[in-house]
Amino acid sequence: SFAWIFNEYPSFVQEDSRRFVSQETGHLYIAKVEPSDVGNYTCVVTSTATNSQVLGSPTPLVLRTDGVMGEYEPKIEVQFPETLPAAKGSTVKLECFALGK
């Protein structure tokens, strides 16, 4: 499983209406960055089989000072497999992201 630490352990990023952690890719998505989002983010991967953890290197998030916003063309980013076998009664999670301005 994937999680993200914000600045220092044990301050984990809490998913909410602006933040989402993909359990498929480990990516952290933040919609509409705010000044309170500025800091260092560290990915934590936990093996459910051994319950061991590996931490990535911290990645700083900084606000641009030139007033320029990055522009993204509107698109849907989907990474579904061609087929998704699932056992009866199991839970399946499909992730789809709408990106853009």
C-alpha positions as MATLAB code, in Angstrom:
seq = 'SFAWIFNEYPSFVQEDSRRFVSQETGHLYIAKVEPSDVGNYTCVVTSTATNSQVLGSPTPLVLRTDGVMGEYEPKIEVQFPETLPAAKGSTVKLECFALGK';
ca = [
       0.000    0.000    0.000;
       1.061    3.590   -0.594;
       0.944    6.606    1.718;
       2.635   10.001    1.837;
       4.306   11.787    4.744;
       3.994   15.578    4.811;
       7.201   17.146    6.200;
       7.940   14.773    9.107;
       6.788   11.382   10.370;
       4.092   10.723   11.588;
       2.322   13.531    9.709;
       0.628   11.549    6.932;
      -1.238   13.227    4.073;
      -4.938   12.763    4.725;
      -7.062   12.110    1.659;
      -9.901   14.574    1.248;
     -11.695   16.467   -1.522;
      -8.334   17.870   -2.773;
      -5.898   15.036   -2.051;
      -5.883   11.470   -3.335;
      -3.260    8.690   -3.206;
      -3.462    6.144   -6.023;
      -3.064    2.621   -4.662;
      -2.348    1.513   -8.244;
       0.610    3.828   -8.952;
       1.448    5.452   -5.598;
       0.984    8.917   -7.103;
      -0.238   11.721   -4.863;
      -2.726   14.035   -6.573;
      -3.426   17.487   -5.142;
      -6.137   19.620   -6.723;
      -5.815   23.406   -6.463;
      -2.577   23.765   -4.509;
      -2.763   26.091   -1.514;
       0.025   27.724    0.534;
      -0.577   25.175    3.313;
       0.458   22.417    0.853;
       4.029   23.756    0.635;
       6.545   21.395    2.215;
       8.317   18.079    1.726;
       6.455   14.944    0.636;
       7.857   11.453    1.173;
       6.277    8.329   -0.298;
       5.926    5.331    2.030;
       5.386    1.861    0.585;
       4.184   -0.842    2.966;
       4.262   -4.531    2.081;
       1.063   -6.129    3.334;
       2.766   -9.548    3.272;
       5.687   -8.644    5.559;
       4.372   -5.398    7.086;
       7.722   -3.776    6.239;
       8.023   -0.184    5.019;
      10.295    1.589    2.567;
      10.515    5.392    2.417;
      11.384    7.340   -0.699;
      13.381   10.536   -0.858;
      11.579   13.748    0.157;
      10.137   15.769   -2.722;
       9.692   19.499   -2.036;
       6.550   21.256   -3.199;
       7.081   25.002   -3.628;
       4.833   27.770   -4.913;
       5.935   29.595   -8.027;
       6.813   33.235   -7.418;
       6.470   34.376  -11.055;
       2.673   34.197  -11.015;
       2.637   31.758  -13.947;
       0.363   28.787  -13.604;
       1.165   25.569  -15.391;
      -1.520   24.795  -17.928;
      -2.805   21.333  -18.618;
      -5.029   20.466  -21.503;
      -8.260   18.930  -20.249;
      -8.025   15.145  -20.389;
      -9.129   12.011  -18.623;
      -6.230    9.887  -17.434;
      -7.261    6.248  -17.236;
      -4.986    3.299  -16.558;
      -7.434    0.420  -16.566;
      -6.159   -3.052  -17.480;
      -7.681   -4.674  -20.583;
      -9.408   -7.204  -18.362;
      -9.937   -7.207  -14.633;
     -10.628  -10.650  -13.200;
     -12.457  -10.503   -9.888;
     -13.837  -13.121   -7.544;
     -17.537  -13.047   -6.797;
     -18.199  -10.884   -3.738;
     -14.807   -9.147   -3.913;
     -14.288   -5.385   -4.089;
     -12.839   -3.803   -7.217;
     -11.468   -0.242   -7.320;
     -10.974    1.537  -10.650;
      -9.181    4.889  -10.636;
      -9.947    7.629  -13.172;
      -8.587   11.171  -13.053;
      -9.777   14.296  -14.807;
      -6.916   16.729  -15.319;
      -7.050   20.232  -16.670;
      -7.723   23.850  -16.019;
];
